[in-house]
Amino acid sequence: MKILNKRTFPRDLEQIKEFNKLPFKPAKIIKGKNVKIHPTAILGSPGFTWARKEDGGFLLAHNLGDIILGDDVMIGEFCTIRRATLPDHATIIGKGTIVHSYVNVGHNCKIGRNNWLGQRVTLNGSVIVGDGCWIAGHAIIHQGMKIGDGATVG
């Protein structure tokens, strides 16, 4: 599976109209060994790729990608892990990562190994987190940001 590390495609109204003609498929959740997912967590919901329609409303792009959870990942209560936008791409959570309660992992994110995401962290779309990072509770990471190995964000 690939990840996106640039702005999400499709981006404008015409691209989304064309993209939404692709056949829908449910998200595939690929889980490693010893993965723990709280029963209230939601895996596979769509991201928020959108454009404004001519009438002022919104047109959302459906998502066609997957989710990969490495070995020893823990997903806490009321978390949302959003699927990747494009087919053959995945939102990835690396081995040994702890995703605490009420965390939102946006579409196309790649989270490395042995990270801690505190309660109510929000990773917007296409965020890349290196290995061994600590992201403190309530942190909001803007779309497309990269966090290097060993970083602390608070």
C-alpha positions, 0 to 999 in steps of 0.5 A: 500500500502507498501513502500520500505525502502531498495534498489529497487528490481530488481537489476541485469540484470537477475532479471530485465529480469525476473521482466519485464515478469510481466504484465504491468499495468498503475499507479493508482493515489490515491488522497485525498481531496483538492489535487491541481496538476498543469496541467504540472505536470507528475504523474506515470512516471517510475523510473530508476531501470536498469542494464547494458546489455552484449553489454554495453547498459541498460535494464530498469525495468518497474514499476508496483506500484502506487502513493498516494497523501494525503489530501491538497497536492499541486504539482507545475508546471513541477514536476515529481512524479514517481510510485513505482517499485513493484506491491502493493507498492506506492510512497507516498506524505503525507497530507499538503505537498507542492511540488514546481515547477520542483521537481522530486520525485523518485520511492518508496519515502515516504514523510510525512505530512506538508513538503515543497519541494522547487523548483528543489528539487530532491529526488532519489529513496526510500527516506523517509522524515519525517513530518514537514521538509523544503527541500530548492530549488535545494537540491538533496537527494541521493537514500535511505536516511532518513530525520527525522521529522522537519529537514531543508535541504539546 
